[in-house]
């Protein structure tokens, strides 16, 4: 059941679109979920469930590691340990192969550009492979000075810092930017930064989770969102 949004619901005076990467620009979340699952199995977490990791999407990897190891094994970890474990997760992810561009994402970017919006990447990822692919798959949309990655922030999503940095890089106020997200914690981060936030539910998480986080619009997939943008 998809709600029909009216043209008038699109906010006025928007100058920039802050765009998440995994699950928005790339269909990489199944690979991430599988890599997290394998990682925690390797670390002795026996009741790991791949679907759970969609809930933590957007968080810095080291934060997810700290959370699961504390909860499941009662284990405290140092930042260095978490970083080493995260390096292993990165390796598992790289073995999954190359994540394909998300269908409809290129159309969405073109529609945003046609409206005169500048595009800024805001990702919790530090995966070099994906970051390098951006230029190839979406040329011209994300020059280096308009990218916020895990390496640029102290606090990951759901903290507002990543999106606040994105606003800074775009040189606009929160009232002049929209955010495109696919994860509940990403929506929380964007809303905390004060942005009009569009959730595209590209994974297994139900629509209600995004309503709860205060998403301003929710679309079931990227082609539907791109088509809607082209019609307003
Ligand atoms: Ca995401």
Boltz pocket constraint, residues with backbone or C-beta under 6 A from the ligand:
constraints:
  - pocket:
      binder: B
      contacts: [[A, 20], [A, 21], [A, 22], [A, 23], [A, 24], [A, 57], [A, 58], [A, 181], [A, 182], [A, 183], [A, 186]]
      max_distance: 6.0
